[in-house]
Amino acid sequence: MRFWKPAAPVGIGGATDDDLIERLVEGDRAAFGEFYERYSQLIYHSIRRLDADLCDDLFQEFFARLQETRFRALQQWGRTRPFPGFLRQVVRNFVLDRLRRERTRRRAFESAEDPAGEVETGEVSAQEAIEMRQLRKGAIKAWSKLSSVRDRRLICVKYFRDLPPAVAAERERLNPGAYRKALFDAQRRYMALVKLSLPEYFS
């Protein structure tokens, strides 16, 4: 993938924003160069204000997304306000959505690793709460698909019954080291099924 970096500031001269967007949508490669020269600084600093740590990565992703979607987001400009303000909003929406999906992805791993846990909705949006419930269902479904009865039992004991490791090992008639190894292998197989069941969260 090409590595983008902000262009040096340039004057506003040249095509109007209206003409520039029309040419972008039509696939004019020269128009993309003009757009980049004109607005890459605005885009970069808009992203940086939202997340300085991930700014460079998000900057690359933003331009990749624009090209992949044939500038669909820019076509929503209604010409009722200046284009720079509209573009800042497009960038903001992109970054917030990207960060939301990253939070959801992290929670997906947490949900899959603890299928018996409760979905906490106090600090998440309604959409995120729905996604978390779907993830819980997917995690439990993956557990039910484990082919080994022993694997299902080990996962169930760890997450649903919350037994101390020493007690769980004794029930399985294993020494502590053998129990840890068996549980590790069961979790590895379980997580593989979770990722197959929920590819949109683990891609």
SVG drawing of the C-alpha trace seen along z (x, -y; Angstrom):
<svg xmlns="http://www.w3.org/2000/svg" viewBox="-29 -31 34 70">
<polyline fill="none" stroke="black" stroke-width="0.4" points="0.0,0.0 1.3,-3.5 2.4,-5.5 0.8,-8.9 2.1,-11.9 0.6,-15.4 1.6,-17.7 3.0,-21.1 0.4,-23.8 -0.6,-25.2 -2.8,-28.1 -6.5,-27.5 -6.2,-28.4 -7.2,-26.0 -10.5,-24.1 -13.4,-24.9 -14.3,-22.3 -17.5,-21.5 -15.5,-20.7 -12.8,-18.9 -15.3,-16.5 -17.0,-15.8 -13.7,-14.9 -12.7,-12.7 -15.9,-10.7 -15.4,-10.3 -12.0,-8.8 -9.8,-11.7 -6.3,-10.8 -5.1,-14.4 -8.1,-15.5 -6.9,-13.2 -3.5,-14.9 -5.1,-18.3 -7.4,-17.1 -4.4,-15.7 -2.4,-18.8 -5.3,-21.0 -6.6,-19.0 -4.1,-16.6 -3.0,-19.0 -6.6,-19.6 -7.2,-15.9 -4.0,-15.1 -4.6,-17.7 -8.2,-16.8 -7.2,-13.2 -4.4,-14.3 -6.8,-16.3 -8.9,-13.2 -6.1,-10.6 -2.5,-11.7 -1.1,-8.2 -2.8,-6.6 -2.7,-9.7 -0.3,-8.4 -2.1,-5.0 -5.5,-6.6 -4.3,-9.1 -3.2,-6.2 -6.5,-4.3 -8.6,-7.4 -7.1,-7.8 -7.2,-4.1 -10.9,-4.1 -11.6,-7.1 -10.1,-5.3 -11.7,-1.9 -15.2,-3.5 -14.7,-5.7 -15.0,-8.8 -18.6,-7.9 -18.4,-10.0 -17.4,-13.1 -20.5,-12.7 -22.7,-13.5 -21.6,-17.1 -24.7,-19.1 -23.1,-22.4 -25.0,-24.1 -21.8,-24.8 -18.1,-25.2 -16.4,-22.0 -13.6,-22.2 -16.1,-22.1 -17.9,-19.2 -14.6,-17.4 -13.7,-17.8 -16.9,-16.1 -16.2,-13.2 -12.8,-12.8 -14.3,-12.9 -16.9,-10.3 -14.3,-8.0 -12.0,-8.3 -14.7,-7.8 -16.1,-4.8 -12.7,-3.3 -12.0,-3.7 -15.4,-2.3 -14.7,0.8 -11.4,1.2 -13.0,1.0 -15.6,3.6 -12.9,5.8 -11.0,5.7 -14.2,6.5 -14.8,9.4 -11.6,11.0 -12.6,10.4 -16.1,11.8 -14.7,14.8 -12.3,15.5 -15.0,15.1 -18.3,16.2 -20.0,16.4 -19.4,12.7 -22.1,10.1 -22.5,7.4 -21.9,4.1 -23.9,1.4 -23.3,-1.6 -20.3,-3.0 -21.2,-1.8 -23.6,-2.9 -26.8,-1.0 -25.1,0.3 -22.1,1.5 -24.3,3.2 -26.1,5.1 -22.8,6.2 -21.6,7.4 -24.7,9.5 -24.1,11.0 -20.5,11.7 -21.7,13.5 -24.0,15.7 -21.2,16.4 -18.8,17.4 -21.3,19.8 -22.1,21.3 -18.4,21.8 -18.2,23.6 -21.0,26.0 -19.1,26.9 -16.0,28.2 -15.7,31.8 -14.0,32.9 -16.2,33.4 -13.2,32.8 -12.5,29.5 -16.1,28.4 -15.8,29.4 -12.6,27.6 -13.9,24.4 -17.1,24.7 -15.4,25.2 -13.1,22.3 -15.6,19.7 -19.0,20.8 -18.3,22.5 -15.2,20.4 -13.6,23.2 -10.1,22.7 -7.4,24.3 -6.4,26.8 -10.0,28.0 -10.6,28.2 -7.3,30.1 -8.3,32.6 -11.7,33.1 -10.0,33.9 -7.5,36.2 -4.6,34.2 -1.6,32.7 -1.5,28.8 1.0,28.8 -1.0,31.2 -4.2,29.3 -2.7,26.0 -1.5,27.7 -4.9,29.3 -6.7,26.0 -4.3,24.1 -5.0,26.5 -8.7,26.4 -8.7,22.6 -6.7,22.6 -9.2,24.8 -12.1,22.9 -10.7,19.5 -10.2,20.9 -13.9,21.8 -14.8,18.3 -12.8,16.7 -14.6,18.8 -18.0,18.0 -17.3,14.2 -14.9,13.4 -16.1,9.8 -14.5,9.2 -11.3,11.2 -10.2,10.3"/>
</svg>
